[in-house]
């Protein structure tokens, strides 16, 4: 059930902020996403900024810094 909730939160955040991903700086976007996740009461997660071509363990929420990087959400 927690996995479904986490996936639903991540998907909702992706849809809500999709138009701003590519043009936004990664740090400000990461802060905004973290605030929205915290407001939903989600605990025990990490958000990581990685290069676009790197593989990441977690759910990619979107891109930033002109599409050169991505933000990855991971529970636990």
C-alpha positions in Angstrom: 0.0 0.0 0.0 2.9 2.4 0.8 4.4 1.7 -2.6 1.1 2.6 -4.3 0.8 5.8 -2.2 4.4 6.8 -3.0 3.8 6.2 -6.7 0.6 8.2 -6.7 2.3 11.1 -5.0 5.2 11.1 -7.4 2.9 10.9 -10.4 0.7 13.7 -9.1 3.8 15.9 -8.6 5.0 15.1 -12.1 1.7 16.1 -13.7 1.4 19.3 -11.6 4.9 20.6 -12.3 5.6 19.1 -15.8 5.6 22.4 -17.7 8.3 23.9 -15.5 10.8 21.0 -15.3 13.2 21.7 -18.2 13.5 25.4 -17.7 14.0 25.4 -14.0 17.2 25.2 -12.0 17.5 21.8 -10.4 18.0 23.0 -6.8 14.9 25.2 -6.8 12.8 22.5 -8.4 14.1 19.9 -5.9 13.2 22.3 -3.1 9.7 22.8 -4.5 9.1 19.1 -5.0 10.4 18.3 -1.5 7.9 20.8 0.0 5.0 19.2 -1.9 6.0 15.7 -0.8 6.4 16.8 2.8 3.0 18.5 2.7 1.5 15.1 1.8 3.1 13.6 4.9 5.5 11.3 3.1 8.5 10.4 5.2 11.7 8.4 4.4 12.4 9.5 0.8 15.3 11.1 -1.1 15.4 13.3 -4.1 18.6 13.2 -6.1 19.9 15.3 -9.0 21.7 13.2 -11.6 23.0 13.8 -15.2 20.4 13.0 -17.8 22.4 10.0 -19.2 23.1 8.4 -15.9 21.1 5.5 -14.7 19.2 6.1 -11.5 17.7 3.8 -8.9 14.3 5.3 -8.3 11.5 7.1 -10.2 12.5 10.0 -12.5 10.2 12.9 -11.7 11.5 15.1 -14.6 14.3 17.1 -16.0 15.9 20.4 -15.2 18.7 22.8 -16.1 17.6 22.8 -19.7 17.1 19.1 -19.8 20.7 18.2 -18.9 19.8 16.7 -15.5 17.0 14.8 -13.9 15.5 14.6 -10.5 15.0 11.1 -9.1 12.7 10.1 -6.2 13.4 7.1 -4.0 11.7 5.8 -1.0 13.6 4.5 2.0 
